[in-house]
Amino acid sequence: MADTNPTLRRRQLATQLREMRLGAGMTIDEVAQQLMVSTAKISRLETGQRGASLRDVRDLCNLYGTTDPTEVETLLTAAREARQPGLRAEFADLGQDAVYLYFALESEVTSIVDFQTSHVPGLLQTDDYARALIRGVLPHITHDVLDNRVEVRMKRQQRLVGENPPRYWAVIDEALLHRRVGGVDVMRRQLDHLIEMAELPHVTIQMIPFDVGPYMGLNSAFVLLQNSDLKIVFLEGLTSVDYIEKQTELQIYQEAVEHLRAVALDPQASITRIAELRDKYGIEGSDKKR
């Protein structure tokens, strides 16, 4: 396993444990019964939602017949490294292992396609927009937690402006540009920021205008993360997150990406439209100050 952050290392270990089980011809139920643990535990170990202890690894190696000392030690080393603080400590407030996993993937992949219908993608948000959005979605959030979440979001954005950034492609519905998150001044600055980010050679922004009507994906939002040996879709809900990894489902999302790019305005026309909306917010803001 290549050296990487602890959260991603845990995911890599989880994948290996699943492959070992399948290679041994065993079901999750059979493994749970043999080890006298719950099926939920085995499932969480294999999806990376739970870190494997050294005892877990040894027990599974024994059960699956993995006896090669080098292979066993490699797995044990991965388990140790996966339990280092890493992103989980830095983003502890966020409270979900699955969220830490997303941040780990986001920091490692070479391609990100982000499709949103309700709000500006997180990697493209300004500080003020992010703050107003989080406060609106979580009305009971404390000031300290709000500050931390905004800080985390701003840190994640360094991935787009740092060395070796991913290829980032955002497809957004026009509706989110009209939703007044934080007021007209916040929206004007946010749209300005979108225009600036689109100037980066590795960033593409496309907008789907209202007159397109219904389209594939309108009832959803997702992020497609890829590198040379990984393709995964991230879905975020009100109280949980999910990952899509099955090839048959990934194919549907890939088709959706191609459809979304086709029905959206081309990148230049998208930025022109965003600039027009930005100017309207600017005029409205000026009128209110008179």
C-alpha positions as CSV (number, residue, x, y, z in Angstrom):
1,M,0.0,0.0,0.0
2,A,1.3,3.4,-0.9
3,D,1.9,5.9,1.9
4,T,-1.1,8.2,2.2
5,N,-3.3,9.8,4.9
6,P,-4.7,7.6,7.6
7,T,-8.4,7.8,6.5
8,L,-7.6,6.7,3.0
9,R,-5.3,4.0,4.3
10,R,-8.2,2.6,6.4
11,R,-10.2,2.4,3.2
12,Q,-7.5,0.6,1.4
13,L,-7.2,-1.9,4.2
14,A,-11.0,-2.3,4.2
15,T,-10.9,-3.2,0.5
16,Q,-8.2,-5.8,1.1
17,L,-10.1,-7.4,3.9
18,R,-13.2,-7.7,1.7
19,E,-11.1,-9.2,-1.2
20,M,-9.6,-11.7,1.3
21,R,-13.1,-12.8,2.4
22,L,-14.3,-13.2,-1.1
23,G,-11.2,-15.1,-1.9
24,A,-11.9,-17.5,1.0
25,G,-15.4,-18.0,-0.4
26,M,-17.1,-16.8,2.8
27,T,-20.2,-14.5,3.3
28,I,-20.3,-11.7,5.9
29,D,-22.8,-13.8,7.9
30,E,-20.4,-16.7,8.0
31,V,-17.5,-14.6,9.1
32,A,-19.5,-12.9,11.8
33,Q,-20.7,-16.3,13.1
34,Q,-17.1,-17.7,13.1
35,L,-15.7,-14.7,15.0
36,M,-18.8,-14.3,17.2
37,V,-19.3,-10.7,16.3
38,S,-22.2,-8.8,14.5
39,T,-22.5,-8.8,10.8
40,A,-22.7,-5.0,11.1
41,K,-19.1,-5.0,12.4
42,I,-17.8,-7.0,9.5
43,S,-19.7,-4.8,7.1
44,R,-18.3,-1.6,8.6
45,L,-14.7,-3.0,8.6
46,E,-15.1,-3.8,4.9
47,T,-16.4,-0.4,4.0
48,G,-13.9,1.6,6.0
49,Q,-16.6,3.0,8.3
50,R,-14.8,1.4,11.2
51,G,-11.1,1.0,11.7
52,A,-9.7,-2.5,12.1
53,S,-7.8,-3.3,15.3
54,L,-4.7,-5.4,15.2
55,R,-6.7,-8.2,16.8
56,D,-9.4,-7.8,14.0
57,V,-6.7,-8.2,11.4
58,R,-5.1,-11.2,13.0
59,D,-8.4,-13.0,13.5
60,L,-9.5,-12.4,9.9
61,C,-6.1,-13.5,8.6
62,N,-6.4,-16.8,10.5
63,L,-10.0,-17.3,9.4
64,Y,-9.2,-16.6,5.7
65,G,-6.0,-18.7,5.7
66,T,-3.7,-15.8,5.1
67,T,-0.5,-17.1,6.6
68,D,2.3,-15.4,4.7
69,P,4.3,-13.4,7.3
70,T,5.0,-10.5,4.9
71,E,1.4,-10.2,3.9
72,V,0.1,-10.4,7.4
73,E,2.7,-7.8,8.6
74,T,1.7,-5.5,5.8
75,L,-1.9,-5.6,6.9
76,L,-1.0,-5.0,10.5
77,T,1.1,-2.0,9.5
78,A,-1.8,-0.6,7.5
79,A,-4.1,-1.1,10.6
80,R,-1.6,0.8,12.8
81,E,-1.3,3.7,10.3
82,A,-5.0,3.8,9.7
83,R,-5.6,4.5,13.4
84,Q,-3.3,7.6,13.4
85,P,-5.2,10.9,14.1
86,G,-5.0,12.4,10.6
87,L,-8.0,14.0,9.2
88,R,-10.3,12.5,11.8
89,A,-8.7,14.6,14.5
90,E,-8.6,17.8,12.4
91,F,-12.3,17.5,11.5
92,A,-13.5,15.9,14.7
93,D,-16.4,18.3,15.0
94,L,-18.1,16.9,11.9
95,G,-18.9,13.7,13.7
96,Q,-19.1,11.1,10.9
97,D,-16.4,8.7,9.8
98,A,-17.9,8.7,6.4
99,V,-17.3,12.4,6.1
100,Y,-13.6,12.0,7.0
101,L,-13.4,9.4,4.3
102,Y,-14.7,11.8,1.8
103,F,-12.2,14.5,2.8
104,A,-9.4,11.9,2.4
105,L,-10.6,10.9,-1.0
106,E,-11.0,14.5,-2.1
107,S,-7.4,15.2,-1.1
108,E,-6.1,12.3,-3.1
109,V,-8.0,11.9,-6.3
110,T,-7.0,13.4,-9.7
111,S,-10.5,14.2,-11.0
112,I,-13.6,15.6,-9.3
113,V,-17.0,16.2,-11.0
114,D,-19.3,18.1,-8.6
115,F,-23.0,18.4,-9.6
116,Q,-25.2,20.6,-7.4
117,T,-28.7,21.9,-7.7
118,S,-29.3,23.7,-4.4
119,H,-26.1,25.5,-3.4
120,V,-22.7,26.4,-4.7
121,P,-20.2,23.5,-4.5
122,G,-18.2,23.5,-1.3
123,L,-14.9,23.9,-3.0
124,L,-16.1,27.0,-4.8
125,Q,-17.8,28.8,-1.8
126,T,-16.6,32.1,-0.3
127,D,-16.2,32.4,3.4
128,D,-19.4,34.5,3.8
129,Y,-21.4,32.3,1.6
130,A,-20.3,29.1,3.4
131,R,-21.1,30.7,6.8
132,A,-24.6,31.8,5.7
133,L,-25.3,28.5,4.1
134,I,-24.2,26.4,7.1
135,R,-26.1,28.6,9.5
136,G,-29.3,28.3,7.4
137,V,-29.1,24.5,7.0
138,L,-28.2,24.1,10.7
139,P,-30.1,26.9,12.5
140,H,-29.1,25.6,16.0
141,I,-25.4,25.4,15.3
142,T,-23.1,27.1,17.9
143,H,-20.7,29.9,16.9
144,D,-17.6,27.8,17.7
145,V,-18.8,24.8,15.6
146,L,-19.9,27.2,12.8
147,D,-16.4,28.8,12.8
148,N,-14.8,25.4,12.7
149,R,-16.8,24.1,9.8
150,V,-16.2,27.2,7.7
151,E,-12.5,26.9,8.5
152,V,-12.5,23.3,7.4
153,R,-14.2,24.2,4.1
154,M,-11.7,26.9,3.4
155,K,-8.8,24.5,4.1
156,R,-10.3,22.0,1.7
157,Q,-10.3,24.6,-1.1
158,Q,-6.5,24.8,-0.9
159,R,-6.5,21.6,-3.0
160,L,-7.7,23.6,-6.0
161,V,-5.1,26.3,-5.7
162,G,-2.1,24.3,-4.4
163,E,0.4,22.1,-6.2
164,N,-0.9,19.2,-8.3
165,P,-4.5,20.2,-8.1
166,P,-7.2,17.8,-9.4
167,R,-9.1,18.3,-12.6
168,Y,-12.3,19.9,-11.2
169,W,-15.5,20.1,-13.1
170,A,-18.6,21.7,-11.5
171,V,-22.0,21.5,-13.1
172,I,-24.6,23.7,-11.4
173,D,-28.3,24.4,-11.8
174,E,-29.2,28.0,-12.5
175,A,-31.6,27.8,-9.5
176,L,-28.8,27.9,-7.0
177,L,-27.5,31.2,-8.4
178,H,-30.8,32.8,-7.6
179,R,-31.1,31.5,-4.0
180,R,-30.0,34.4,-1.9
181,V,-27.7,32.9,0.6
182,G,-26.6,35.7,2.9
183,G,-28.1,38.5,0.9
184,V,-27.3,40.3,-2.4
185,D,-23.8,41.5,-1.4
186,V,-22.8,37.9,-0.4
187,M,-24.2,36.6,-3.6
188,R,-22.4,39.2,-5.7
189,R,-19.1,38.3,-4.1
190,Q,-19.8,34.6,-4.5
191,L,-20.6,34.9,-8.2
192,D,-17.4,37.0,-8.6
193,H,-15.5,34.1,-7.0
194,L,-17.0,31.6,-9.4
195,I,-15.9,33.7,-12.3
196,E,-12.3,34.0,-10.9
197,M,-12.1,30.2,-10.1
198,A,-13.2,29.4,-13.7
199,E,-10.1,31.1,-15.0
200,L,-7.9,28.4,-13.5
201,P,-6.8,26.0,-16.2
202,H,-7.9,22.9,-14.3
203,V,-11.3,24.3,-13.2
204,T,-14.4,24.1,-15.5
205,I,-17.8,25.5,-14.5
206,Q,-21.0,24.8,-16.5
207,M,-24.5,26.0,-15.7
208,I,-27.8,24.4,-16.6
209,P,-30.2,27.1,-17.5
210,F,-33.9,27.1,-16.5
211,D,-35.1,26.7,-20.1
212,V,-33.6,23.2,-20.3
213,G,-36.5,21.9,-18.3
214,P,-36.3,18.5,-16.6
215,Y,-33.0,16.6,-17.1
216,M,-31.3,13.5,-15.8
217,G,-30.1,14.2,-12.3
218,L,-32.4,17.1,-11.5
219,N,-33.7,15.2,-8.5
220,S,-30.2,14.5,-7.1
221,A,-26.8,15.9,-6.4
222,F,-23.5,14.0,-6.3
223,V,-19.8,14.2,-6.5
224,L,-17.8,11.8,-8.7
225,L,-14.3,11.2,-7.5
226,Q,-11.7,9.4,-9.7
227,N,-8.0,8.6,-10.1
228,S,-6.2,5.8,-12.0
229,D,-7.5,3.0,-9.8
230,L,-10.6,4.4,-8.1
231,K,-14.0,5.6,-9.1
232,I,-16.6,6.4,-6.4
233,V,-19.7,8.6,-6.1
234,F,-20.4,10.5,-2.9
235,L,-24.0,11.4,-1.9
236,E,-24.8,13.6,1.1
237,G,-28.2,13.7,2.9
238,L,-29.6,15.6,5.8
239,T,-28.4,13.1,8.4
240,S,-26.1,10.7,6.5
241,V,-23.8,10.2,3.6
242,D,-23.4,7.3,1.2
243,Y,-20.9,6.0,-1.3
244,I,-21.6,4.3,-4.6
245,E,-19.0,1.8,-5.8
246,K,-21.0,-0.9,-7.7
247,Q,-20.0,-0.8,-11.4
248,T,-23.6,-1.0,-12.6
249,E,-24.5,2.1,-10.5
250,L,-21.3,4.0,-11.4
251,Q,-22.2,3.5,-15.1
252,I,-25.5,5.3,-14.5
253,Y,-23.7,8.2,-12.8
254,Q,-21.2,8.4,-15.6
255,E,-24.0,8.6,-18.1
256,A,-25.6,11.3,-16.0
257,V,-22.3,13.3,-16.0
258,E,-22.2,13.1,-19.8
259,H,-25.8,14.2,-20.0
260,L,-25.4,17.1,-17.6
261,R,-22.4,18.4,-19.6
262,A,-24.4,18.1,-22.8
263,V,-27.5,20.0,-21.6
264,A,-25.5,22.7,-19.7
265,L,-24.3,25.9,-21.4
266,D,-20.7,25.6,-22.6
267,P,-18.1,26.9,-20.1
268,Q,-17.8,30.4,-21.7
269,A,-21.6,30.9,-22.0
270,S,-22.0,29.7,-18.4
271,I,-19.5,32.3,-17.1
272,T,-21.2,35.0,-19.2
273,R,-24.6,34.1,-17.6
274,I,-23.0,34.1,-14.2
275,A,-21.5,37.5,-14.8
276,E,-24.9,38.8,-15.8
277,L,-26.5,37.6,-12.6
278,R,-23.5,39.0,-10.7
279,D,-24.1,42.4,-12.2
280,K,-27.8,42.3,-11.3
281,Y,-26.9,41.6,-7.6
282,G,-24.5,44.5,-7.8
283,I,-27.2,46.9,-9.1
284,E,-29.7,45.7,-6.5
285,G,-27.1,46.1,-3.7
286,S,-26.3,49.6,-4.8
287,D,-30.0,50.6,-5.0
288,K,-30.6,49.4,-1.4
289,K,-27.7,51.6,-0.2
290,R,-29.2,54.8,-1.6
